Amino acid sequence: MRDGGRPFRTRSWNAAQVKPRTVPTAPATFVALTAVLALTAVLVLTVRHDGYSTDGTGLFLRYAACWALFALALLALRKVPAAHVVPLLLAGALAVAVTGLVAPPRTSTDSYRYAWDGRVQSAGISPYDHAPQDPGPARLRDPWLFPTGAACAGPDRAPIPGGGPVPHCTRINRPAVHTIYPPVAEAYFLAVDQLSPRGARHKPLQIGAGLLSLGVTGALLLILRRRGLDPRRAAYWAWCPALPIEAVNNAHVDVLGVLLTVIGLGLVAERGLHHRAAGGLVLGAAIATKLMPAVVLPGALSGVRRVRDAAAVLAPAAAFVLLAYLPYVLLSHDSVLGYLGGYVDEEGYDDPSAGSRYALLRLVLPDSWAFPVLLAAMAGVSLYVMRRGDPGRPWSGALLVTGSAFVLLTPGYSWYALLLIALVALDGRWEWLGIALAGAAVYLLAPVVGHRPALSVTAYGAAFLVIVAAGAVRRGRGTGERGERAPRPDRVRNS
């Protein structure tokens, strides 16, 4: 009350009347959109450049330009207002994915094996029973997969014996060996073949892979939204140059495994044994697509303390893999493992001195120590993730285990990193994307400089240093591994 008895008049504040200091958002949206458009334009030039065998350096420079524009688009997206993020992200995802359709497969011939395996199954033959050059399924050959004469002069043609005076060849790599792909991948090849019009060639596999890649984007957005995380993270996958090149243009079946892995980890992150069991089942499907997703299993067991919680994930995963193989075991007269053992030997995973695998380990250790140290290091990382990992964020532990495997193994095929890129999109630690760029450098430059350990050391070593530096900066700022001030993870709870 005032001295005269008259009450004070209090001023009421209306939030609508307050004019906060605003930051212009239209320029950020325009810059992000311009960067995405520039990225799509350079991606078209990159995909249309058929230079893997003749101009590896030029092809890699185009690819590096795509990554530079990708980084610019991500930086601009950080300033885009929240209401515009998802529409812009989805539009960019569609534009980026479509660029993979502008040319036939450029840097890999794996999709030709996919087409053959689908065709063989449509004819009622197990894909595990015959190599492509075997005479048994010869009636299924056509001039596209099995050219003759002058068409055999291309760099991606493998000769077929017994063709007579006229050269016979195939676009399928390793035509003398049986298929290596697991049963879910084979079922996918069969489905694509059944749904494809006659004479469609490579395009159905590319379109199928494009749809799967967009499905991954959708799954990422749903999981991020459900967990209250920034949807901008999905752009790490949706706009990444590896997506149109490896997932769409080369139509690698890895993208199906990535989609199933993302869905599986999203289910595992939910509370309740039934969610964990469903997640384990989907992860089993991912492993039965391309064996590599098995590396995320320690992440799926993050924070697990009881046997039943672990069994809720592992038992359905193992059961799905076994049941998926069963029909092929019953229908096949040969081993359903195909060329798996030969592939391990060929890539030098069993003999570190034979190639450029384990390049960083071999830089500081004798060759004979590389494999034992790899096993010990991966066991240590896996146990750390299972003991200290956040059960609500299984993708965080999965990224650490998967990324560590890439650093230690230094693989030579760039499409393997598709799984890693999706995990980065879930987790948010952008620095691990350097592994994908390192894999591309090794793969694209190997025809130029040869499959030398020095190339793997340089590429993967640089990526590893970026990871270490970014982690040190985050710790110095007092933020968590994902740049978030998150509480200490709890143990898995029962529902």
C-alpha positions, 0 to 999 in steps of 0.5 A, a space after each residue: 500500500 502507498 502512504 495514502 492507502 492507495 495500492 500500488 499498481 503492479 505491471 503484468 507481463 505478457 509474453 506475447 508483448 515481449 520482443 526477444 532479440 531475433 536472429 535472422 533465420 531466412 538466410 540460414 535456410 537459404 544457405 542450407 538449401 543452396 548447399 544441398 542443391 550444390 551437393 546434388 549437382 556435384 553428386 550427379 557429376 560424380 556418379 556420371 563420371 566413369 573413372 574408377 579404373 581410368 581416373 581414380 584421382 579425379 573421381 576421388 577429388 569429385 567425391 571430396 568436393 561432395 564431402 566439403 559441400 556436405 559439411 557446409 550443408 550440415 553447418 548451415 542446418 544448425 541455424 535453420 529454425 526448428 519448424 523448417 528442419 524436417 521438411 528441408 531434411 526430407 527434401 534434401 534426402 530425396 534429392 541426394 538419393 535420386 542422384 544415385 539413379 543417374 548412371 549404372 553402378 560405377 565403382 562396384 559390380 556387386 549388384 550384378 551378383 544380386 541380379 543373378 542370385 535373384 534370377 537363379 532363385 526365380 528359376 527354382 535353383 538355390 543360389 548356393 549350389 552353383 557358381 555363375 560360370 557353372 554350366 548348370 544354370 547356363 540357360 538363365 544367361 543373357 547378354 546383359 550379365 553375360 556379354 560376348 565378343 567385343 562387349 567383353 573388352 570392358 574393365 569390369 568383365 570376367 572371362 568365362 571359360 569354354 566359350 570357343 573362339 568368341 570371347 565369353 565373359 560376365 559382369 559378375 565378379 568372382 564368377 568361379 565361386 558360390 555366393 557369399 550373401 546370407 538368406 535375408 539378402 537372398 530373399 531380397 534379391 528374389 523379391 526384386 527379381 520377381 517385382 522387376 519388369 523383363 529386361 529392367 537390368 540394374 535399375 530395380 536394384 538401385 530403386 529398391 536401395 534408394 527406397 531403403 535408404 529413405 526408409 532409414 532416414 524415416 526410421 532415424 527421424 522417428 527414433 530421434 523424435 521419440 527420444 527427444 533428440 535433435 532431428 538434425 542428426 538424421 542429416 548425417 545419414 540422409 545427406 551423406 555422399 556415401 548414401 547415393 554412391 554406395 547405397 543407391 548407385 552401387 545398390 549395395 544390400 548393406 542398406 537393408 542391413 542398416 535399416 534393420 539395425 536402426 529399427 532393432 536398436 530403436 526397439 532395444 532402447 525401449 523399456 521392457 523385455 518384450 521390446 528388447 526381444 523384438 529388437 533382438 529379432 530385428 537385429 537377427 534379421 540385420 545379421 542374416 542380411 549382411 553379417 557385419 551388423 553383428 558388431 552392434 550386439 555389444 551396444 544392444 547389451 549396453 548396461 545389461 546386468 542380468 542374464 535374462 536381459 541379455 538373453 532377451 536380445 541374443 536368443 531371438 537374434 540367434 533364433 532368427 538367423 538359424 531359422 532364416 538359413 534353414 530353408 536354404 539348408 534344406 533346399 541346397 546341395 552345397 554349403 550355404 556359407 558359400 565363399 565366406 571362408 575364401 573371402 576372409 582369406 582373399 581380404 587378408 584378415 587371416 594373414 595381416 602380412 598379406 595386404 593392408 588390413 590392420 594397417 594402424 596396428 602393424 604400424 606399431 606392432 609386429 604383423 604376427 601380433 595384429 590379430 591377437 591384439 585386435 581380439 583383445 582390444 575388441 573384447 575390451 571395448 565390448 566389455 566396457 560398453 556392456 558394463 558402462 553403456 547407456 541402455 537408453 542409447 544402445 547406438 552410442 555403444 554400438 558406434 564405439 564398438 563399430 568405429 573401433 573395429 574399422 580403425 583396427 581392421 582398416 577395411 578396403 571397401 567403402 560401402 561397409 561404412 554405411 552402418 557406421 554412418 547410420 550410427 553417427 546419425 543416431 548418436 550425434 558424434 559427427 567426427 566418426 564420419 571421417 572413417 567413412 571418408 577414409 574408407 572411400 579414399 582407400 577404395 578409390 585411390 587403390 587403383 592409382 597407388 596400389 593396395 599399400 598399407 601406407 594408404 590405409 595408414 594415412 587415411 584411417 590414421 587421419 580419421 582416428 586423430 580427428 576422433 581423438 581430438 574431437 573427444 578431447 575438446 568435448 571433455 574439455 568443455 565438460 560435455 558428454 560423449 555426444 556433446 550433451 550434459 546427460 545424467 549418468 546412465 541407469 541400469 536396465 529396468 524391468 517393466 
